[in-house]
Amino acid sequence: MGFRLGTNLMLGAVLVFIASISGTSMAARIIVGDSAHWTFGFNYTDWAIKKAPFHQNDTLVFMYDPPNATTFPHNVYLMKNLRRFLACDLKKATLLATAVQGGGNGFEFVLQKRKPHYFVCGESGGVHCKVGMMKFAVLPLKRCHG
């Protein structure tokens, strides 16, 4: 089961990269999850594959409700590497946005570097990442001007 899940995530990351090969000229503002926003149970790997290509200087917007009596809290972590991403291992991960930063217009992250970016929700000790599919990877490409 673990091997199959890891293989599927790797395949997803490869497909996102392949789909990212075409280029456009203007930076995009991309709502993570589209109308579903950043929520438990949504397949963000699938979303990223379908949403690709991602480019350098695109802005990812993480929108989620602040915690209250009827919602679960969410946050956004940037994982150090693929191994930690696949395992939802939050050691050495960087907290990008707390549970309250996704409200309103959301938390914005600019893809400044052309390198893999691994995003997860770290709530409940990584359960949202492991069980709730709140994880995805992108590899922004250089924007083509032409």
C-alpha positions in Angstrom: 0.0 0.0 0.0 2.7 2.5 1.0 4.8 1.6 -2.1 1.8 2.1 -4.4 0.9 5.5 -2.8 4.5 6.6 -3.1 4.7 5.4 -6.7 1.4 7.2 -7.5 2.8 10.5 -6.0 6.0 10.1 -7.9 4.1 9.5 -11.1 2.0 12.6 -10.3 5.1 14.7 -9.8 6.5 13.5 -13.1 3.3 14.3 -14.9 3.1 17.8 -13.4 6.7 18.4 -14.7 5.8 17.1 -18.2 2.7 19.2 -18.4 4.7 22.2 -17.3 6.8 22.2 -20.5 4.6 24.6 -22.4 5.0 28.3 -21.5 3.1 31.6 -21.3 4.3 35.1 -20.7 2.5 36.5 -17.7 2.7 35.4 -14.0 -0.5 33.8 -12.8 -2.4 34.0 -9.5 -3.6 30.4 -8.8 -6.1 29.5 -6.1 -4.9 26.2 -4.7 -7.8 23.7 -5.1 -9.8 26.2 -7.2 -13.3 26.5 -5.7 -12.6 23.7 -3.1 -9.8 25.8 -1.7 -7.4 24.2 0.9 -9.5 21.6 2.6 -9.3 18.0 4.0 -10.1 15.2 1.6 -9.5 17.0 -1.7 -6.9 15.4 -4.0 -4.3 18.1 -4.5 -1.9 15.9 -6.4 -4.5 15.4 -9.1 -5.4 19.1 -9.0 -1.7 20.1 -9.6 -1.4 17.6 -12.5 -4.5 19.1 -14.1 -3.6 22.7 -13.3 0.0 22.5 -14.7 2.0 24.2 -16.1 3.3 26.3 -13.2 5.9 28.9 -13.9 8.5 30.9 -12.0 6.8 34.0 -10.3 3.3 32.4 -10.4 1.5 33.0 -7.1 -0.2 30.2 -5.3 -3.0 31.3 -3.0 -4.0 29.1 -0.1 -7.5 29.9 1.1 -9.1 28.2 4.1 -11.4 29.1 6.9 -9.9 30.2 10.2 -10.6 27.6 12.9 -14.0 27.7 14.5 -16.5 25.3 16.1 -17.5 23.8 12.8 -14.2 23.7 10.8 -10.9 21.9 11.2 -7.8 24.2 11.3 -5.4 24.1 8.4 -1.9 25.5 7.7 0.7 25.4 5.0 4.2 23.8 5.3 6.9 23.8 2.7 8.7 20.4 2.9 12.5 20.1 2.7 12.6 17.3 0.1 10.7 14.6 -1.7 11.4 11.9 0.9 9.9 14.0 3.7 7.0 15.1 1.4 6.1 11.5 0.6 6.3 10.5 4.3 4.5 13.6 5.5 7.5 14.0 7.8 7.3 17.6 9.2 10.8 17.5 10.7 12.8 20.4 9.2 9.7 21.7 7.3 9.1 25.4 7.1 5.7 26.7 8.4 4.5 29.2 5.7 1.0 30.0 7.0 -0.7 29.4 10.3 -4.3 28.3 10.8 -5.5 31.9 10.7 -3.6 33.2 7.6 -5.7 31.4 5.0 -8.8 33.5 5.7 -10.0 36.5 3.7 -7.9 36.8 0.5 -5.8 33.8 1.6 -2.1 33.3 2.0 0.0 33.9 -1.1 3.3 32.1 -2.0 5.3 33.2 -5.0 7.2 30.5 -6.8 10.4 32.5 -7.1 12.8 29.6 -7.7 12.8 27.0 -10.5 13.0 24.0 -8.1 10.6 21.5 -6.7 8.2 22.9 -4.1 6.5 20.4 -1.8 3.4 21.8 0.1 1.5 20.0 2.8 -1.0 20.7 5.6 0.7 19.8 8.9 -2.3 19.9 11.1 -2.9 17.0 13.5 0.7 15.9 13.4 0.5 15.4 9.6 -2.8 13.5 9.5 -4.2 16.0 7.0 -1.2 15.3 4.8 -1.2 11.5 5.2 -5.0 10.7 5.2 -6.6 13.9 3.9 -4.5 14.2 0.7 -3.6 17.8 1.6 -0.3 17.7 -0.2 1.1 18.5 -3.7 4.3 19.3 -5.5 5.1 21.7 -8.2 8.2 22.4 -10.3 7.9 25.9 -11.8 9.5 26.4 -15.1 11.1 29.5 -16.6 8.5 31.6 -18.2 8.8 31.8 -22.0 8.6 35.3 -23.5 7.7 35.3 -27.1 
